[in-house]
Structures are given as C-alpha cells and as structure tokens.
Amino acid sequence: MPENQTVVITGANRGIGLELARHYAGKGCQVIGVCREASAELQETAAKVIEGVDVTSDAGIQKLVKELDGQTIDLLINNAGLLQDEKLGSIDFDSIRTQMEINAYAPLRVAEALVGQIPYGGKIANITSRMGSIADNDSGGRYGYRASKAALNAFGKSLAVDLQPKGIAVAQLHPGYVKTRMVNFGGLITPAESAKGLAERIEELNLDNSGSFWHSNGELLPW
C-alpha cells in the first residue's frame, strides 16, 4: 500500500490484527484499528482506535459508521474471528451460531456498511481459514468454525463479483497456522510472519484475481 493510504482493520487489538496494524503503520499508512476493547499496543500503533465495537450487532455497525463518517478507506481488513470446537455427539449449536455471527455475518455487515467509502482501486481482505475449504477437509470436526469460514468464503466471492464494476478487489486470505491465543499459541508461524505474507497477498490483489482464496504463503487454496 502506498504511504498515507487509510487501512481499517477489525479485531486489531492483538494477534494477527495487531501485527497487520504494525505492518501498515510501518509503511506510512493511516491505520484505524477497530475492536471491542483496545490494547496498549494498538493505541501505540494506530492513528485512530475505535473501541467498544461489536461487529455482530446493528448498534456496533452504526457506531463504526458514525466514527468513520467521511473517511476514505483504501483497504478494509475483516480480521475479527472466533474459533471454538464441537464434536459429533455433543454439538453446541449456540456455539455454531456465535461463530457464524462473528466469522461470516460480521465481515459482510462491515463490508456492506463501509463499501461506499472505498474508492475505485480500493481493496477488501477477508481473513478466513483453509478450514473453510470443503475440498481440503480430511479431519472432520470443528463444525462451527468450518461452516462459518466456508460461508465467509462464499460471501467474499459474491462481494468480488458485485464490486468488480466499482473497481474494488476482494480476497479471502488464510493466515497460516499462527501462534496466537486462538490456538493456545501452538501454531507454526508468528503473527508477524503471517502479517507479512498476508500483506504480500493484498499487494498482489487486483481486479483480475479478485475473489481468489489464498494461503498467506501465496498458495491458491481449493474451495
């Protein structure tokens, strides 16, 4: 991203979101971090922090829209997410509903609410997971997480098609198996390494490859 462009990141207070904020701030971009509860690290990094935002609620989206009124958004990164586990025989459907709200519906809510502020040439990056790939599922389980990320992939593909005439490119990006709280810090790469790869994929994103599903390492993933 060129200097002085504006990057809005949801779930920016820690983990991958925080590292993406650090990356773009380091490139001279104006980073706006969105979260439910700000961290000291995000306050030190972002040009602006919008906290107290629940992206699953109408009130949260309204607050976000109000805070960003009149702001051009060159890059929107939908990063906020939730991973919970369900096993056949003891499935918690409330857990699945919650993951659908956070992982799938919220990014679509945010994109729809803010798309009018994204100019021609702007981009939307949805942080998804290869666990949302139906073709790649060889281990089962994680019903809510898999379904919610598959839904996000479907939403992102439709956004890419619908926003093509407006000159806005959309990508679905798998961050890798990252050492974050979400996986009890048991991943294979650091948040900084993931953020670097994600930023490279976002840099490569254009209207010709819009709608693609990529691993942060550049691998094109199957649906």
N, C-alpha and C positions, 0 to 999 in steps of 0.2 A: 504493500500500500504506500502511495506517495505521502510525504510529510503533510501535516496539517489536515489530513482527512479525518473524519469522525467515525469511530468504531464503537458500537453499542454491544455490550456483552452481558447476557443474563447468567446468573449463577457465578458471578465474578469474584466472590469474596474468598475463595480458596480453590485448591486443586488446579485442574486444567484451566478453569475460567480465570483464575488469578494469574497463571503463567501466560495465558494469552493476553491479558491486560498488560503485563510487564513487557511482553514482546512488542506489542504495538505502541506502547508508550515510549519504549526504547527506540522505535523507528520515527519518532516525532509526531505520531498521530494523537489526536484528542480522543482519549478513551473515556467512555461513560460506562461505569460499572453498575449493574442492576442486581439487587439481591434482597433477601428478606432481612438479613442482619449483616451490616458491614463489618469488615475486619480491619485491624490497624494496617495490615499490609496493603489492602485495597485502597484505603484512604491515602496512603503514601504514594500510590501508583497512579490512580485515575485522576483525570482532570475534573471529573464530577462523579459523585456516587449517589445513586438513587436507591435508598434502602426502604424497608418496610413494604416491598412489593411482592405480593403473592400472584404469580403469573397464571395461576389456575382460576382466579376469581375475576368477576366483572369489575369489582372495585379496584383490584390490583392493576388491571389493564388500564382503567380510567386514570389512575394515579400516574402510571407510566406515560400515558399520552399527554397528560397535563404537564408533567415535568419536562417532556421533550417537545412541547409545542413550539413550532417554528424552527426546529433544529433539523438541518440536513443530515441524513445518515448514509454514509458511503458504504459501510459494512455492518450488517446485523449478524451477530453470532448467537444462535439459540443454544446455550450450553447447559442450562439448569436441568438436572436429571435426578432420578431416584432408582436405585437397584434394590429389589427385595427378592426373596426366594420362596417358591412354592413347589411342593412335591405332590404328585398324584396320590390321592387318598386323604390329603389334609390341605386342600387348596383354600386359601383365604381370598374370597372374591372381592372383599373390600380392599385388600392389598392390590389386586389387579386393577380395580377401578382407580385407585390413587395413582398407580404408575401410569395408567393411560392418561389421566388428567395432567400429570407433570411432564411426562416424556413425549406425549403425542399432541394432546389438545393445546397445551400451553404454547409450544412453538408456533402452532397455526394461529392461535389468538394473537400472539405478539406480532407475527408477520402481517396478518390482516390489518391490525391496528396501526402499524407503522409504515406500511408499504408506500403510502402516499408521500412519505418524506424521503424515500430512497430515489435518487436521480437515475437517469439513463446512465448505464455503466456501473451502477451500484451492485452489491452482492449480498446474498443471504447464505450463511453457512449453518446448517443444522448438525449439531454434534449428536450422532446416532451411535450405533454399535453393529458390529458384524453379527451379533446375536440376534439382530433383526432380520438377518438373511435366512430365508426358508431353505434355500438350496444348501446352505452351509451348516445346517443344524444336524449334527451327528451325536449329540449328547443329551438331548431332551431337557426336561425341567424348565425352570425359570419362566413359567408361563406368562406372567405379567410383564416381565422385562422384555422378553422376546416379542410378544404381541404388540407392546407399546412402541418398540423401536421399528417393527415392521410397519405399523401404522404411520409413524413419523416418516419413514421412507416413502410411503405412498403419498402422504401429504406433500412432501418435498418435491416429488416428481410432478405432481399436479401444479404446484406453485411454479416450477420451472417452465412448464408449458404455458400457463396463464400469464406469466410475467415476461416471456420472451418478447412480445411486441413492445413492452415498456423498456426493453434493454436491460433488464435485471436478471443476473445469473444466479442460480441456486445449486448448492451442493449438499449431499449427505456425506458426512465425514466420520469414519471410525477412528477414534484417537489412539487405538492400540490398547494393550493391557497395561494400564498405568498405575503406578504406586500412589494411590490416593486413599482417602478414608473410605470411599465407596466399596473398595475391595480389601479393606483392612491392611492397606499398604503392601499387598502381596504381589504387585504387578511385575512386569519385566522391564519397563522403561520409566523414567522420571517424568513428572508433569512438564518440566522444561523441554525435554526431548520430544514429548508428544506435541507441545505447543509449536515447536519449530517445524515439525512435519506438517501439522495442520495449516500453519501459515504458508508453507510452501504450496500446499494444495490449493489454498484460497488464492494465492498469487497466480496459479495456473488456470483458475476458473475463468471461463468466458462463455459467451453465448453459444459457441459451438459444442462445448462439452457440458453445458448446463443440464442439471438433472441427474448427473452421474453419482455413483455410490463408491467412494474411495476409502481405502485404508490410508492412514497418515503417512505411511511409507511409500505411497504412490500406486500401490496395487489396486486395480479395479476389482471391486467385490461383486459377487453374484447376488441377485435378488432372492 
